């Protein structure tokens, strides 16, 4: 009977760790610097440090050279498609490459921050 509380505690710890791990799911941009935005962009963080997603016009990929929760993005590889939202894409990439830390706030929210106080908020993609 003493084993049951121990197993329950281990299960709760595993669930908490999994809830905090931002990798393996796709995140959708919701806000920049605390302001809601309508920039269609996604971010996926792989378990091995790969980073990828879709900006308003182009797909991108790279690596996180830091150890989570620290972020240090390698130079991003970006496709070269043109569209009417290239200005939004520039805003997105400028912000993303400035981020140095990430934190999963809850099951549906990921926040990236920069040393100068800038932030990007993502929500779990549907």
C-alpha positions as CSV (number, residue, x, y, z in Angstrom):
1,X,0.0,0.0,0.0
2,X,2.9,2.4,0.5
3,X,3.8,2.0,-3.2
4,X,0.6,3.6,-4.3
5,X,1.4,7.1,-3.0
6,X,4.9,6.9,-4.4
7,X,3.5,5.9,-7.9
8,X,1.0,8.7,-7.7
9,X,3.7,11.2,-6.9
10,X,5.9,10.0,-9.8
11,X,3.0,10.2,-12.2
12,X,2.2,13.8,-11.1
13,X,5.9,14.8,-11.6
14,X,6.0,13.2,-15.1
15,X,2.8,15.1,-16.0
16,X,4.2,18.4,-14.8
17,X,7.5,17.9,-16.7
18,X,5.6,17.0,-19.8
19,X,3.3,20.0,-19.5
20,X,6.4,22.3,-19.3
21,X,8.2,20.7,-22.3
22,X,7.5,23.0,-25.3
23,X,8.9,20.5,-27.9
24,X,7.0,18.3,-30.3
25,X,4.0,20.5,-30.8
26,X,3.2,23.4,-33.1
27,X,2.7,26.9,-31.6
28,X,0.8,29.8,-33.2
29,X,1.9,33.4,-32.7
30,X,-0.6,35.4,-30.6
31,X,1.2,38.5,-29.4
32,X,4.3,40.6,-29.8
33,X,5.5,42.7,-26.9
34,X,2.2,42.1,-25.1
35,X,0.1,43.3,-28.0
36,X,-2.2,40.9,-29.9
37,X,-1.1,40.5,-33.6
38,X,-2.6,39.1,-36.7
39,X,0.6,37.7,-38.1
40,X,0.1,34.1,-39.3
41,X,3.2,32.4,-38.0
42,X,4.0,29.1,-36.3
43,X,6.9,27.7,-34.3
44,X,7.8,24.1,-33.7
45,X,10.6,23.1,-31.3
46,X,11.9,19.6,-31.8
47,X,13.2,17.4,-28.9
48,X,16.7,17.5,-30.4
49,X,16.8,21.3,-30.6
50,X,15.6,21.8,-34.2
51,X,13.4,24.8,-34.7
52,X,11.0,25.2,-37.6
53,X,7.8,26.9,-38.7
54,X,5.9,28.9,-41.1
55,X,6.0,32.7,-41.3
56,X,3.4,34.7,-43.2
57,X,5.1,33.9,-46.5
58,X,7.9,31.4,-46.0
59,X,8.8,28.3,-44.1
60,X,11.9,28.4,-42.0
61,X,14.2,26.1,-40.0
62,X,17.2,26.2,-37.8
63,X,18.5,24.9,-34.4
64,X,18.3,26.1,-30.8
65,X,22.0,26.1,-29.8
66,X,21.1,26.8,-26.2
67,X,19.8,24.4,-23.5
68,X,16.1,24.9,-22.8
69,X,14.8,27.2,-21.4
70,X,17.7,29.2,-22.9
71,X,17.4,30.0,-26.6
72,X,20.2,30.8,-29.0
73,X,19.0,30.4,-32.5
74,X,21.4,29.4,-35.3
75,X,21.0,31.4,-38.5
76,X,17.6,30.4,-39.9
77,X,17.1,28.8,-43.3
78,X,14.2,30.5,-45.0
79,X,12.5,29.8,-48.3
80,X,12.2,32.7,-50.7
81,X,8.5,33.0,-51.6
82,X,7.1,36.5,-52.1
83,X,3.7,37.6,-50.8
84,X,1.8,40.6,-49.6
85,X,2.9,40.1,-46.0
86,X,6.7,40.3,-46.3
87,X,6.7,43.3,-43.9
88,X,4.9,41.2,-41.2
89,X,7.4,38.4,-41.9
90,X,10.3,40.8,-41.3
91,X,8.7,41.8,-38.0
92,X,8.3,38.2,-37.0
93,X,11.9,37.1,-37.8
94,X,13.4,40.2,-36.2
95,X,11.5,39.4,-33.0
96,X,12.2,35.6,-33.1
97,X,15.9,36.0,-33.6
98,X,16.1,38.4,-30.6
99,X,14.6,35.9,-28.2
100,X,16.9,34.2,-25.6
101,X,14.6,32.4,-23.2
102,X,11.3,30.5,-23.4
103,X,8.8,29.4,-20.8
104,X,5.7,27.3,-21.1
105,X,3.2,29.2,-19.0
106,X,0.5,26.5,-19.1
107,X,-0.7,23.7,-21.3
108,X,-1.6,26.2,-24.1
109,X,0.8,29.1,-23.8
110,X,4.5,29.5,-24.7
111,X,6.3,32.8,-24.0
112,X,9.7,33.8,-25.5
113,X,11.6,36.7,-24.0
114,X,14.6,38.8,-24.9
115,X,17.0,40.6,-22.6
116,X,15.6,44.0,-23.6
117,X,12.1,43.1,-22.4
118,X,10.6,42.1,-25.8
119,X,8.4,39.1,-25.8
120,X,6.5,36.8,-28.1
121,X,3.5,34.8,-27.0
122,X,2.4,31.7,-28.7
123,X,-0.6,29.5,-28.2
124,X,-0.9,25.8,-28.9
125,X,-2.0,25.4,-32.5
126,X,-5.5,23.8,-33.0
